[in-house]
Amino acid sequence: MRRATESDIARFLDLLEAVAAEGRWIATESPVERELRAKRIQATLARDDSAVFVAVAGDALIGQLGMYTQFPGLYEIGMLVDPTWRSKGIGSRLLEAAIAWARSVGAHKISLDVFPHNTAAIALYEKFGFVREGDHPKHLRRKTGEIWDVISMGLVLAS
Ligand SMILES: CC(C)(COP(=O)(O)OP(=O)(O)OC[C@H]1O[C@@H](n2cnc3c(N)ncnc32)[C@H](O)[C@@H]1OP(=O)(O)O)[C@@H](O)C(=O)NCCC(=O)NCCS
């Protein structure tokens, strides 16, 4: 588990593509716009008020978590773990690192969106104290034409 660097960007995008191709867990769908995403990640890595963590096993990048902010002290999380490495504690270690980092920079809240069918992700977030804050019925249109519900979850760190 460590902070990401520019040399991780290609493998970061490979993993994003693989999980997007599963078509079920994240809002991003295939095909992933690699150039645009690479620029965005580069910009995020250059910021002091954002953080990207990666989990590595040998040369492989097996998990990633980004903490993005638009408003002071409020962070949005996006995370994923390689399908062959799930349910082995990687997501927990990423989230633990992210929450510790958020506390260290004085963040007051972490928030995220998740699909209601993503029971593994919801269980992970609840394990770390996130609570369900809102339901957004018929929120995201998928490329299939279906419109999926989304749940917002949040973890308050300071009042
Ligand atoms: C959600 C995700 C990041 C979890 O990562 P992970 O490495 O599998 O998580 P962990 O092994 O640390 O498990 C954490 C907790 O999640 C729950 N969990 C894990 N796998 C589960 C499963 N298949 N079903 C139900 N709950 C599960 C358990 O509560 C577990 O805690 P425990 O091990 O103490 O019992 C991973 O499944 C993933 O990448 N999914 C696809 C992408 C995605 O959904 N990203 C999040 C979008 S909001």
The ligand as a Gaussian input file, in Angstrom:
#p B3LYP/6-31G(d) Opt

LIG

0 1
 C      -15.695000      -3.181000      -3.303000
 C      -14.237000      -3.646000      -3.328000
 C      -13.328000      -2.454000      -3.523000
 C      -13.927000      -4.300000      -1.981000
 O      -12.544000      -4.629000      -1.968000
 P      -12.047000      -5.992000      -1.323000
 O      -10.567000      -6.031000      -1.379000
 O      -12.757000      -7.113000      -1.963000
 O      -12.549000      -5.794000       0.176000
 P      -12.074000      -6.560000       1.490000
 O      -11.528000      -7.907000       1.136000
 O      -11.193000      -5.650000       2.268000
 O      -13.443000      -6.755000       2.239000
 C      -13.963000      -5.714000       3.019000
 C      -15.335000      -6.062000       3.537000
 O      -16.225000      -6.067000       2.453000
 C      -17.163000      -7.126000       2.637000
 N      -17.032000      -8.031000       1.512000
 C      -15.930000      -8.325000       0.798000
 N      -16.241000      -9.147000      -0.215000
 C      -17.569000      -9.349000      -0.122000
 C      -18.500000     -10.071000      -0.905000
 N      -18.109000     -10.755000      -2.001000
 N      -19.807000     -10.027000      -0.544000
 C      -20.213000      -9.318000       0.543000
 N      -19.369000      -8.603000       1.311000
 C      -18.072000      -8.627000       0.977000
 C      -16.876000      -7.756000       3.978000
 O      -17.647000      -7.066000       4.948000
 C      -15.430000      -7.427000       4.159000
 O      -15.071000      -7.299000       5.494000
 P      -14.439000      -8.567000       6.303000
 O      -13.391000      -9.170000       5.434000
 O      -13.890000      -7.944000       7.536000
 O      -15.590000      -9.462000       6.512000
 C      -14.011000      -4.726000      -4.431000
 O      -14.968000      -5.721000      -4.289000
 C      -14.087000      -4.154000      -5.838000
 O      -13.111000      -3.645000      -6.373000
 N      -15.255000      -4.255000      -6.483000
 C      -15.416000      -3.743000      -7.862000
 C      -15.243000      -2.231000      -7.950000
 C      -16.141000      -1.539000      -6.954000
 O      -17.217000      -1.999000      -6.654000
 N      -15.670000      -0.386000      -6.461000
 C      -16.450000       0.404000      -5.535000
 C      -17.449000       1.191000      -6.279000
 S      -18.467000       2.181000      -5.174000

